[in-house]
Each structure stands twice: as C-alpha cells, then as structure tokens.
Amino acid sequence: MTQTKVISGGVLALGLVLGAVWGLTLTLGSATQAQTSQAPMSVEALKAQIEQTAQEELANGCLEKNEFGRDVFCGSSKEKMDALHDQIQAAIRAETIRSADQVEAVKSNIREMVGSPSLDLRFDAAVSNPYTEKNDVKVEYYKDAAGTMYMVNPATNKVLAFTFNKVFQVSADKKLSVEELRSKADAYLTKHVDGFAQVKSEYTLEEGSKGDVHVFRYNAPKAVGGEDMIPFVQVKLSAAGELVGFSDIRSLFQ
Amino acid sequence: MNTLKMRIAGFGGALMLLAGILTVGATPAFAAYYYHANGGSYWSQSGSGWTTTNNDGYCVSGRGPCGSHLWYFQSNMNHGGCGFDAYGRWDMAHIVAFNGVTAAWIDGVGGGTMYGAGYGIAYNFASGASLTINQNNYWEEFAPLGTYYRTSAVDLHDGWGPAYACNSVTGLRVEFDEVRLDV
C-alpha cells in the first residue's frame, strides 16, 4: 500500500532557507570565536566539523549495510562520527540547559513522580512538544540510566509524560482486581495532578488494557486552543499495581 | 519573542512542517516539527502480512495534518526468532542540522503490543542506532524514541529489537503509524 506523493517544494524550501540563513549567521560568528579562544568547540563549529568529517568518511571511510539496508559508518569511521555526535550533543545540552536550580527542581519533581529519591537523571534536550501543532510550547526531556525519557514543561518544571520500557508480566496470584487498580490510579493522580478533582468531574474516564498493562485515562471534553489533540491525563499501571507510565499534557494547551 | 511559523502540507497533507525561529533574550532557538505518515510521501514498506486499521492511529478524522486517505494505521504480527519478515521506513523529508527527538504514535485498543519492537534511527549523516521499544506500554500517545543530531530516517521491522534478539515469542502486534520529529 505504498503511496508516493510530492511535497510542495517551493514552500518547503522557504523553511530550509530560513534555517540556513540563521545557521550561517551563527556559523560565521562561531568561527571567529574559535580563532580567539581555547574554549570547547561551539555547536556551530562542531556542525562544520561533523559536515567535513562525514564527507571524508562517506567518500573514503568504512560503510556497511545495517539490518534495514541502510549504509552506516563502521570501524574507525564510526568511532570518529560517534565521538563527534557525543560532542555536539554535549554542546547543545550545555547551550540549552537551564539554571542549576531549575534543573534540580525538575529532577526533584521526576523523582517524586516515580517514587525514587535517588534516581539518576540528566538533561537530554529542549525541543518542540509532540502534541501541539499551533502553539509553540517547547518541552524538555530528561533521561535516566535505563533510558526512560521524561517530558517536562519548562514553564512549570512539572512532568508531562513518561513511560517505562520494561516488560510488566504479572503472575496470576499477584494480579489485582480492576477496582483495586482503579483505586490505585485514583490515589496516584490525586497526589500528582494539580486540580485532579476538577479533571475527574469534567473529563471522561477511559479505561483499557494491553496484556498486563492497564490504563486509566481522562480525556478533556473537547480540543482547545485551535489544536486537534484532546488534552488528557492518564496513568498506566501493571496488573500488580506497579507504575508503568504517566501523562498530564494539559499545560501544553494553555 | 518573535515567532515565525510556516505550515507546509504536501498533496494530501502527508507531511506537515512547522518551523519557528524563537528569540528569547540573546539566544535564538529553532523550533520545528515534522510529521511523517505511514502511507505518506516519505514512507515505504516491504514484506507481507500487513493489516490496515481504518480511521485509527494519530491521523484520524478531526486530528492530525493528514488527508483522509491516510486515516489509518498499519500493523504486522511479529516475527519469531532471528531476523524479520516485514519493515516500514519513514525517511525524513527535511533533514535539519539540529538535535531532534523522534517519537512514534502508538494506539490503545488494537494498537501495538510488541514489547520488543525493533526500531532503527539514521542520524548524523550515516550513523545508525538500533532501539528496542515496548509498544505495549503506550496508549494513544507518542512514544519518544531518542534524541539525535541530524535525524534522517526512522525504521521499524516486525522482528525483535536488540534487547530480545532472536526471541522465539510470536503473536504480538507491531504497530506502524505516524512518526514525528521535534527539533
């Protein structure tokens, strides 16, 4: 059922041009800085370095097919490009991370949400949020050692969403009834969601499950702010009542 | 704050772009997002056994940038053992020199149950990451896949991801739906 369509290239090009002009401006500025200091390479200098190294490695380096049939770097080419990727990720994080106080506030909120006071976390990225199309609300991602990504609203430092990647398989003797799970979900949301009583009274509860993962989701009566996505609050629990994931994306639409 | 928005839709709205240049204080920040629909302009698939679930997934009537011909998600029952039978790929129409978070929409009822879904991310010109994502733990939401510089493609097959390589378990549903890149 593959379909092929053509994107409106002229309009698309406009986006490219705007990004390129802005990038070029920064690149020129960064190049000047790099000549006058021994500071770590700037993001723009690293972009240029990556571009140059990539072209060299693509032309003369080690490439192999991955499982999807794509050409990927291997050997020393991979080592070089992986190192540069690590560097630019670190440089971008350094440019976009907020103050230490704010970072600690976020980490504290995440740890409280998951009930793990010593959870090791690091700031990962600041990007557009995945749920709105018209409202420019940037979000932040924090990551723990297991790779779980926590989406945070920097305006509030509150957690917007997270889901653990582990498998929850529950033996029959440990399974709770739906009533018990509903009660646990209610207690969790009451504790962690601002104004949950109002959510309960105005939103529609949707319950469902996939295997041993149960979801308790409250959908807003309608979309708001000209967006398509209907705001929701949800908690996911294993059949034994363990926390699987959480979302409260209401603040993206305000 | 100066914000410039552009919205680009291909024929039928298979891909949508919003790009903004946000200026906060002295530090400019680039913000943009890109949808890539299964069945859309930059999607390709291989293999057999595909199931189509109509008017479900992220793009449905009243939600998402897609035309009505894209209001569906696809799935394939997982391949047991090593390798895979089918795959889908979302090539990024617009490769940007920024860090981006890719996320895949996973449905609720009838959605992905594959706890070891094998995703691939192409980034940084020709770097590749292999990921294992538990689709079973998501419900009507975007599952973040990872943060990479200059993301150029997302791949997903119906076999087991690296965390469960060559697992013999079968009978799980692998979901292929919209992928969004946020930078």
Interface residues (C-beta under 8 A of the other chain):
Chain A: M1 T2 Q3 T4 K5 V6 I7 S8 V11 L12 L14 G15 L16 L18 G19 W22 G23 L26 K47 I50 E51 A54 E57 L58 L63 N66 E67 F68 R70 D71 V72 F73 K78 M81 D82 L84 H85 I88 Q89 I92 E95 T96 D124 A125 A126 V127 S128 N129 P130 Y131 E133 K134 D136 K138 Y141 M149 M151 A161 T163 F164 N165 K166 V167 F168 E206 G208 K210 G211 V213 V215 R217 D228 M229 F232 Q234 K236 V244 G245 S247
Chain B: T3 L4 K5 M6 I8 A9 G10 F11 G12 A14 L15 M16 L17 L18 A19 G20 I21 L22 T27 P28 A29 F30 A31 A32 Y33 G39 G40 S41 W43 S44 Q45 W50 T52 G62 R63 G64 P65 H69 Q74 F84 Y87 R89 A93 H94 V96 A97 N99 G100 V101 A103 G108 V109 G111 T113 Y115 G118 G120 A122 Y123 N124 F125 A126 S127 G128 S130 T132 I133 N134 N136 N137 Y138 W139 E140 E141 F142 A143 P144 G146 T147 Y148 Y149 R150 A153 D155 H157 R180 D182 V183
